[in-house]
Amino acid sequence: MTTEIADPLVAQPDADGRPQAGVPALSDLVQQVKAAQAASALAQLLDCLTEPDLCALFDIKPGTAVAWRKRGRAPPYAVVGNRVLYPRAQLAKFIERQLREHPEVAAGSLL
């Protein structure tokens, strides 16, 4: 008696034998990861951050980055193909413009 082992790279069918809707095959996920890694490597060569990098840096969701761009509030960016890249030098200037200084307060006025 042999037991057939399911291929983890292929989306497995449901109980009725139909492919499961919304369940990506592992091979599809691997391709997506490889594409993301390639995009990140290209961005590094160009001294840029990718949109996921920007989202991680600012702790925002991708939708927020899109909204910032639409409203003109995003850091300077370039669209290359279907990818959005943020040059590091421009991003540093953007962050500097966000700095806020605390006003000097006399020690006695805090109490």
N, CA and C of each residue as an Amber inpcrd file, in Angstrom:
protein
   333
   0.8430000  -1.1740000   0.0000000   0.0000000   0.0000000   0.0000000
   0.8930000   1.2440000   0.0000000   0.6850000   2.1100000  -0.9930000
   1.4770000   3.3320000  -1.0730000   0.5960000   4.5220000  -0.7540000
   1.1860000   5.4600000  -0.0690000   0.4740000   6.6850000   0.2670000
   0.9890000   7.7770000  -0.6510000   0.0670000   8.4480000  -1.3180000
   0.4490000   9.5220000  -2.2260000   0.6480000  10.8000000  -1.4150000
   1.7830000  11.4390000  -1.6040000   2.0920000  12.6740000  -0.8930000
   1.7420000  13.8450000  -1.8010000   1.0160000  14.7960000  -1.2420000
   0.5950000  15.9700000  -2.0170000   1.7960000  16.8470000  -2.3130000
   1.8330000  17.3760000  -3.5170000   2.8940000  18.2930000  -3.9220000
   2.6150000  19.6520000  -3.3000000   3.4980000  20.1630000  -2.4330000
   3.2440000  21.4590000  -1.7920000   3.3270000  22.6290000  -2.7620000
   3.8630000  22.4120000  -3.9720000   3.9730000  23.4950000  -4.9390000
   2.7240000  23.6510000  -5.7890000   1.7410000  22.8100000  -5.5760000
   0.5150000  22.8680000  -6.3600000  -0.6590000  23.0670000  -5.4170000
  -1.5700000  23.9830000  -5.7740000  -2.7610000  24.1980000  -4.9500000
  -3.5540000  22.9020000  -4.9060000  -3.8890000  22.4580000  -3.7150000
  -4.5690000  21.1840000  -3.5430000  -6.0800000  21.3570000  -3.7370000
  -6.7350000  20.3510000  -4.3270000  -8.1790000  20.4400000  -4.5430000
  -8.9470000  20.3010000  -3.2380000 -10.1860000  20.7850000  -3.2580000
 -11.0440000  20.6280000  -2.0850000 -11.6130000  19.2120000  -2.0760000
 -12.5420000  18.9370000  -1.1710000 -13.1080000  17.5950000  -1.0240000
 -13.8100000  17.1250000  -2.2930000 -14.3260000  18.0460000  -3.1080000
 -15.0210000  17.6870000  -4.3480000 -14.0750000  17.5700000  -5.5350000
 -12.7820000  17.7810000  -5.3190000 -11.8160000  17.6590000  -6.3920000
 -11.5820000  18.9380000  -7.1820000 -12.2410000  20.0380000  -6.7960000
 -12.0490000  21.3190000  -7.4920000 -10.9050000  22.0810000  -6.8300000
 -10.1730000  22.8730000  -7.6030000  -9.1120000  23.6860000  -6.9870000
  -9.7270000  24.6490000  -5.9820000  -9.0420000  24.8540000  -4.8850000
  -9.5410000  25.7550000  -3.8470000  -9.4220000  27.1970000  -4.3120000
 -10.5130000  27.8990000  -4.2730000 -10.5270000  29.3030000  -4.6790000
  -9.7900000  30.1390000  -3.6440000  -8.9660000  31.0500000  -4.1260000
  -8.2820000  31.9750000  -3.2250000  -7.0790000  31.3910000  -2.5200000
  -6.7170000  30.1650000  -2.8150000  -5.5510000  29.5580000  -2.1830000
  -4.4500000  29.4630000  -3.2340000  -3.4510000  30.3410000  -3.1480000
  -2.3910000  30.3140000  -4.1620000  -1.4870000  29.1010000  -3.9770000
  -0.9890000  28.6110000  -5.0700000  -0.0240000  27.5210000  -5.0100000
   1.2760000  28.0610000  -4.4320000   2.0060000  27.2080000  -3.7860000
   3.2790000  27.6140000  -3.1910000   4.2270000  28.1470000  -4.2590000
   4.1670000  27.5730000  -5.4550000   5.0420000  28.0430000  -6.5320000
   4.7200000  29.4910000  -6.9010000   3.4310000  29.8750000  -6.8220000
   3.0530000  31.2690000  -7.0840000   3.6250000  32.1900000  -6.0150000
   3.5690000  31.7440000  -4.7740000   4.1190000  32.5440000  -3.6800000
   5.6300000  32.6840000  -3.8150000   6.2940000  31.6200000  -4.2150000
   7.7480000  31.6600000  -4.4120000   8.0930000  32.6660000  -5.4990000
   7.3230000  32.6700000  -6.5890000   7.5540000  33.6280000  -7.6780000
   7.3760000  35.0630000  -7.1840000   6.3560000  35.2980000  -6.3780000
   6.1130000  36.6410000  -5.8540000   7.2650000  37.0910000  -4.9630000
   7.7770000  36.1910000  -4.1460000   8.9010000  36.5270000  -3.2640000
  10.1410000  36.8360000  -4.0960000  10.3900000  36.0220000  -5.1290000
  11.5560000  36.2600000  -5.9840000  11.4420000  37.6020000  -6.7030000
  10.2390000  37.9440000  -7.1710000  10.0370000  39.2290000  -7.8450000
  10.2720000  40.3770000  -6.8750000   9.7920000  40.2350000  -5.6430000
   9.9830000  41.2840000  -4.6390000  11.4640000  41.4380000  -4.3020000
  12.1810000  40.3210000  -4.2090000  13.6130000  40.3770000  -3.9210000
  14.3680000  41.0310000  -5.0720000  13.9740000  40.7240000  -6.3000000
  14.6290000  41.3270000  -7.4640000  14.3810000  42.8310000  -7.4920000
  13.1530000  43.2400000  -7.1890000  12.8220000  44.6640000  -7.1650000
  13.6190000  45.3790000  -6.0780000  13.7480000  44.7430000  -4.9370000
  14.5020000  45.3450000  -3.8410000  15.9810000  45.4590000  -4.2050000
  16.5320000  44.4440000  -4.8680000  17.9320000  44.4840000  -5.2860000
  18.1590000  45.5930000  -6.3120000  17.2260000  45.7410000  -7.2530000
  17.3310000  46.8070000  -8.2470000  17.2590000  48.1740000  -7.5730000
  16.3500000  48.3200000  -6.6310000  16.2170000  49.5890000  -5.9130000
  17.5110000  49.9240000  -5.1800000  18.1520000  48.9250000  -4.5760000
  19.4080000  49.1740000  -3.8670000  20.5020000  49.6260000  -4.8280000
  20.5430000  49.0230000  -6.0110000  21.5350000  49.4430000  -7.0060000
  21.3250000  50.8960000  -7.4240000  20.0690000  51.3260000  -7.4460000
  19.7350000  52.6970000  -7.8350000  19.7200000  53.6520000  -6.6450000
  20.1090000  53.1570000  -5.4670000  20.1070000  53.9340000  -4.2250000
  18.7050000  54.4610000  -3.9100000  17.7420000  53.5620000  -4.0030000
  16.3360000  53.8960000  -3.7490000  15.7310000  52.8980000  -2.7660000
  14.5680000  53.2650000  -2.2600000  13.7520000  52.3440000  -1.4760000
  12.5250000  51.9830000  -2.3040000  12.0150000  50.7820000  -2.0930000
  10.7760000  50.3790000  -2.7430000   9.6040000  50.8220000  -1.8720000
   8.4000000  50.6980000  -2.4000000   7.2320000  51.0850000  -1.6060000
   7.1100000  50.2480000  -0.3300000   7.3260000  48.9150000  -0.3740000
   7.2840000  48.1720000   0.8930000   8.3350000  48.6470000   1.8910000
   9.5120000  49.0550000   1.3960000  10.5410000  49.6020000   2.2920000
  10.0390000  50.8900000   2.9460000   9.4270000  51.7610000   2.1380000
   8.9080000  53.0240000   2.6600000   7.8390000  52.7600000   3.7120000
   6.9510000  51.8170000   3.4210000   5.8820000  51.4850000   4.3680000
   6.4570000  50.9610000   5.6820000   7.5030000  50.1480000   5.5990000
   8.1400000  49.6430000   6.8140000   8.8230000  50.7700000   7.5800000
   9.4810000  51.6690000   6.8550000  10.1900000  52.7800000   7.4900000
   9.2360000  53.6930000   8.2590000   8.1120000  54.0240000   7.6340000
   7.1580000  54.9520000   8.2530000   6.0390000  54.2500000   9.0180000
   6.0610000  52.9160000   9.0360000   5.0210000  52.1250000   9.7010000
   3.6330000  52.5080000   9.1870000   3.4890000  52.4700000   7.8640000
   2.2110000  52.7870000   7.2160000   1.8110000  51.6270000   6.3140000
   0.5680000  51.6090000   5.9170000   0.0640000  50.6000000   4.9920000
   0.2850000  51.0780000   3.5600000   0.3560000  50.1480000   2.6030000
   0.5460000  50.5490000   1.2080000  -0.5190000  51.5420000   0.7230000
  -1.7340000  51.3990000   1.1860000  -2.7960000  52.3300000   0.7990000
  -2.5060000  53.7550000   1.2390000  -1.8430000  53.9000000   2.3710000
  -1.4700000  55.2320000   2.8540000  -0.4220000  55.8470000   1.9320000
   0.5480000  55.0360000   1.4910000   1.5750000  55.5340000   0.5630000
   0.9190000  55.9920000  -0.7430000  -0.0430000  55.2220000  -1.2270000
  -0.7650000  55.5920000  -2.4520000  -1.5170000  56.9010000  -2.2350000
  -2.1950000  57.0190000  -1.1070000  -2.9600000  58.2400000  -0.8050000
  -2.0280000  59.4410000  -0.7180000  -0.8770000  59.2850000  -0.0960000
   0.0910000  60.3810000  -0.0030000   0.5020000  60.8380000  -1.3970000
   0.7660000  59.8860000  -2.2920000   1.1710000  60.2550000  -3.6500000
   0.0480000  60.9830000  -4.3720000  -1.1670000  60.5000000  -4.2430000
  -2.3060000  61.1340000  -4.9230000  -2.5410000  62.5460000  -4.4090000
  -2.2830000  62.7760000  -3.1280000  -2.5230000  64.0880000  -2.5150000
  -1.3010000  64.9990000  -2.5920000  -0.2050000  64.4960000  -3.1590000
   1.0080000  65.3050000  -3.2590000   1.7550000  65.4440000  -1.9510000
   1.5330000  64.5380000  -1.0030000   2.1720000  64.6160000   0.3100000
   3.2870000  63.5930000   0.4760000   3.5360000  62.7780000  -0.5390000
   4.5450000  61.7210000  -0.4540000   5.9450000  62.2820000  -0.6760000
   6.9440000  61.5540000  -0.2150000   8.3130000  61.9350000  -0.5600000
   8.4820000  61.8630000  -2.0820000   9.4570000  62.5630000  -2.6480000
   9.6910000  62.4680000  -4.0920000   9.8930000  61.0100000  -4.5070000
   9.3260000  60.6450000  -5.6430000   9.3870000  59.2620000  -6.0890000
   9.4920000  59.2000000  -7.6040000   9.8580000  58.0180000  -8.0840000
   9.9150000  57.7580000  -9.5200000   9.1320000  56.4800000  -9.7790000
   8.4000000  56.4580000 -10.8760000   7.6860000  55.2480000 -11.2790000
   8.5050000  54.5910000 -12.3890000   8.9450000  53.3740000 -12.1320000
   9.7350000  52.6210000 -13.0980000   8.9340000  51.3590000 -13.4140000
   8.3930000  51.3100000 -14.6220000   7.4860000  50.2070000 -14.9550000
   6.2450000  50.3470000 -14.0920000   5.9660000  49.3440000 -13.2930000
   4.8390000  49.4440000 -12.3670000   5.3150000  49.5230000 -10.9160000
   6.5790000  49.8570000 -10.7320000   7.1380000  49.9790000  -9.3840000
   7.3750000  51.4460000  -9.0280000   7.1770000  51.7370000  -7.7670000
   7.4260000  53.0840000  -7.2570000   8.7190000  53.0300000  -6.4510000
   9.6640000  53.8900000  -6.8060000  10.9490000  53.9460000  -6.1150000
  11.1290000  55.3210000  -5.4780000  11.6870000  55.3240000  -4.2880000
  11.9340000  56.5560000  -3.5420000  13.4400000  56.7360000  -3.3920000
  14.0480000  57.7250000  -4.0820000  15.4980000  57.9480000  -3.9460000
  15.8620000  58.2790000  -2.5010000  16.8930000  57.6350000  -2.0060000
  17.2870000  57.8110000  -0.6000000  17.6410000  59.2660000  -0.2790000
  18.3410000  59.9460000  -1.1700000  18.7300000  61.3350000  -0.9060000
  17.4930000  62.2210000  -0.7550000  16.5180000  62.0220000  -1.6300000
  15.2820000  62.8080000  -1.5550000  14.4690000  62.4360000  -0.3150000
  14.5170000  61.1610000   0.0580000  13.8070000  60.7090000   1.2490000
  14.4060000  61.3340000   2.5050000  15.7360000  61.4540000   2.5360000
  16.3980000  62.0900000   3.6800000  15.9710000  63.5500000   3.8020000
  15.8870000  64.2460000   2.6670000  15.4340000  65.6490000   2.6840000
  13.9850000  65.7430000   3.1500000  13.1530000  64.8080000   2.7020000
  11.7440000  64.7790000   3.1110000  11.6400000  64.6140000   4.6280000
  12.4430000  63.7040000   5.1800000  12.4200000  63.4760000   6.6240000
  12.9120000  64.7110000   7.3710000  13.9330000  65.3740000   6.8560000
  14.4330000  66.5980000   7.4980000  13.3460000  67.6660000   7.5470000
  12.5390000  67.7570000   6.4890000  11.4500000  68.7600000   6.4680000
  10.3580000  68.4310000   7.4820000  10.3290000  67.1810000   7.9590000
   9.3050000  66.7770000   8.9230000   9.7290000  67.0460000  10.3690000
  10.9820000  67.4510000  10.5700000  11.4870000  67.6750000  11.9250000
  10.7260000  68.8000000  12.6080000  10.4880000  68.5990000  13.8930000
   9.8200000  69.6230000  14.7120000  10.7080000  69.9040000  15.8990000
  10.8420000  71.1630000  16.2100000  11.6670000  71.5420000  17.3550000
  10.7700000  71.9430000  18.5050000  11.2400000  71.6220000  19.7070000
  10.4950000  71.9960000  20.9020000  10.8880000  73.4160000  21.2910000
   9.9250000  74.2510000  21.6150000  10.2760000  75.6190000  22.0280000
  10.9570000  75.6050000  23.3970000  11.8220000  76.5650000  23.5960000
  12.4980000  76.7110000  24.8850000  11.4580000  77.1750000  25.9080000
  11.4170000  76.5080000  27.0370000  10.4650000  76.8730000  28.1060000
  11.2820000  77.1060000  29.3720000  10.9810000  78.2110000  30.0620000
  11.6700000  78.5090000  31.3150000  11.2990000  77.4350000  32.3450000
  12.2660000  77.0280000  33.1610000  12.0600000  75.9420000  34.1220000
  10.9240000  76.2280000  35.0910000  10.7840000  77.4520000  35.5480000
   9.7520000  77.7950000  36.5290000   8.3420000  77.7690000  35.9300000
   8.2270000  77.9020000  34.6280000   6.8870000  77.9750000  34.0310000
   6.2530000  76.5970000  33.8580000   7.0060000  75.5330000  34.0810000
   6.4480000  74.1820000  33.9300000   5.6170000  73.7870000  35.1410000
   5.8290000  74.3980000  36.2670000   5.1170000  74.0140000  37.4850000
   3.8950000  74.8070000  37.7110000
